[in-house]
Amino acid sequence: MGIFATLYTGVSGLKVNELQIATVGNNITNANTEFYTRQRVVQTTSGYYTTSGGVQVGTGTTAESIIRIHDELSYTKLKDATTQLEYTEYMATVLHEIAERFPDLETTGILNNLENYYTAWNDFASNPNEDATKVALANAAQTLTESINQAYNDMKAIQTRVDDEIKSTVEEINSIAEQIAAINKQIYSSEVLPTDHANELRDQRDQLELQLSKLVDAVASKTEISRDSSQDYTITEPGQQYNLSICGYSIVDGVNYHPLTLEYNDITGSYSIYYQTRDEKVRDLTEKISGGQLGAQLDLRGRSYSSTREKYDDGIIQGYLDALDTFAKTLINETNNIYASSAQHTMASDYMTGLKSDTTLMNYDKTIQAGTFDIVIYDEAGNEQVRKTITVTLKTTMEDIVSQITSNTDDNGDNNSLNDVDDYLQSVAFSYDYKTDSGFFQMVAKNGFKVAIEDNGTNFSGAFSIGGFFSGTDASTISVKSSLLSDPSTIRASVNGVDSGNDMANAIIQLQYTKINFYNEDGTIDYLTTEEYYRKLTGQIASDGENNDILNETYTTLYNSVYSEYLSITGVNTSEELTALIQYQSSYAAASKIITTVDEMLDTLLGLK
């Protein structure tokens, strides 16, 4: 080996250590750079040659490549933990907001208004002839219904906002996927040789993948993952093959990008998520997507929309809306059932959308039950004249109801055909308006008489608000009858229609203590008081929030642990880097010493010459 070869050995040491120092310096300066992965120079020998005497002599060192210290396993664990954490974080934000809408403190909230409403009935029962108590009752009832309307509208607004955020989330997912495809193209063009490593580009792609994991549970398939244990840590780095999928459908395939598509339904006012495959088949992913913010948004809003019910069959918020509807519907039915037992000259229903004369009642409204109710006739003095029992079966329609009421039957059982229910009624009719697609039922008693409906469990008068106190069918439409609000003096307290009585008002007061059937949307029935059912709803809201908070704490702990593990491998430790800097500085000085020594040797040789 010649003296100049020895000089080259020293020069190779200088060059490699210069690169080592530059790499360590880059690590130190990027210690606080978000998602920077520390790098190391892969240093190897330059080979050797064999002397004539058979001795192998090294020819110096060389830098093979610069790699990043990356472990795909810990990175995948970080993405999974991020997906779980973001799901519960988003859930917590929305559930806490909903809980704040149902504080139900002692002086505010629906429960307080419900208590004031029953108190107003009690005051009215004590003074049934005073207009002031009637006005107070109308006002208390209106306050209650408006608070229910407001609670429903607030929750519906949250559901609508979540739906709007679904659109934004999907658009962000598509944007990230498009960026990843573009970076893949740059990576492929940069990594021509096996020793080429596009470290910064791979960092950028990893950062985008982590951002995506916050939004949805996506799987990045990276084949040809290489393993290297030569560094401080075992490194697993993916090769160039890349596929990113959601629910098994590829949104990034190498440099190709396949977006998710959104479809807005004008009828439902909501978005659905689709994917078009290469054979142009469209797949609905709305019910399949999970994890991250998008999974939480879909679980909150609902995934499966029922065109018949015109609402979602699932969804946490939808569940709350359904429960509030059930609460309002049951309050309407039970109050109206009792109020309809108070005799009046004319009994009319609300306009009922979609109800035709041949529509089966139990199919139209699931709160309608098989059983009977009585049509009762009173004279002006409040004396009962006659009653007729009407039967409701699975097949009963409004046409059947009218037919039963108007049929010429011997209701008094005295063989007198002139003193039965139909003889005291001026008209009984059901009409259907094709233009508005709504039905209307009405009974009018003859002069000097009044008519009432005593329900025996069918909910007929309550469901259709026939001569009722409340109008509406759910939490969004519940209201006090407009005729009663405009003239509270017409509010009645007695069963027989005589002003001095209060038996009907007392029955409504007792309603607050009575367990009744609440027919839930899922087909189950709760047998509770009105207060108990409402507390069940608010308790469910609070419980869902608390359970999610517990889960969120668990996932936060998991995330912190996984993130610490990830940083211990990929993050920059300035103390460790400074130690390496000193090491490479010493190596650089040693290499310089080789060159100085060779220089002195050359001077000696030239002097001898």
Summary of the structure (lengths in Angstrom):
residues: 609
radius of gyration: 39.9
end to end distance: 20.5
largest distance: 154.3
contacts: 1948
relative contact order: 0.14
helix: 49%
strand: 20%
